[in-house]
Amino acid sequence: MAEVVIVPDAAHAGVLVADEIMHLITRRPDAVLGVATGSTPLPVYEALRERVRDLDVSRLRAFALDEYVGIDPDHPESYRNVIRREVVEPLGFDPARVRVPSGALDGIETAGDAYEAAIAAAGGIDLQILGIGTDGHIGFNEPGSSFASRTRVKTLTQQTREDNARFFDSIDDVPEHCITQGLGTILAARHLVLLAIGEGKAEAVAGAVEGPVTASVPGSAIQLHPHVTVVVDEAAASAL
Ligand code: GLP
C-alpha cells in the first residue's frame, strides 16, 4: 500500500517532496531524477530552488516522462522547453544530463528505444515525480495502456487534449500524439512520488491508490510498486 501524506496545500506538497529529493541527492550527488511536467509539480521545483543553492548539482541526471509528438521544439509548451524553463535553468542542472523524449517526427520510430537505452545507461531512475490526469493517466499513459509498456508513441485522449488546451491558443493546437515513458518504465523507478492537488483529481487519486488494479486507470499501476509516496491535499484525498 502506498504511503499517503495529506498536506494543507500545494506549497506544502512542494516542500515535502523537495525535502525528499534533497535527502536523496545529498547522499547521492549523481542520483537520477524522474521529472514531470504539468502544473502540479511546479511547487516542488520552486521549493528545490533555494535548497540546491549551495549544492553541487553538476552530476545529477534527470529524465522527463513525456513529450508531445510533432510539436515545434521552440513552442513554449513543448515539454523540452517546460523542463528547461522550470527545472534545468532555475536549479542549475547540467542541460547535457537532462533528457526529454524526442517528439521530432524525424526518427520518431526509434525515439522510444533510444530513450529506454539512455535511462538504462544512467542506471535507472532513483526517484520519479508523477502527476496524475483527471482520467487517471500518468505520464501520458492513457486508459488502456499496458502495465508492461515502455517508452513509445501514444494517441492523446480528447479529455487530455481538453485538459491541456489551457497551455495552447486553442484545443486545435494541442498535438494529437505524444511519446511517453510506459507504465513498465515508470514502475522500474526505485521510488515513485505521486502528487495531486484539488478536487478535480479526487477520483483519479482514489482509483490509483485503492481502486482495482486495472489498465482502465493507469495510475493504479502504482499499487504494484513497493515504494510509493502519494502527496495530496484534502480535496484530492476526498474520495479516499
Ligand atoms: C499532462 C502530463 C502529465 C501530468 C498531467 C496532469 O498530461 N503529461 O504528466 O500528470 O498533465 O497535469 P496537471 O498537474 O497540470 O494537472
Residues whose N, C-alpha, C, O or C-beta is under 5 A from the ligand:
A	BS01	GLP	A36 T37 G38 S39 T40 D66 G131 I132 G133 H137 G139 F140
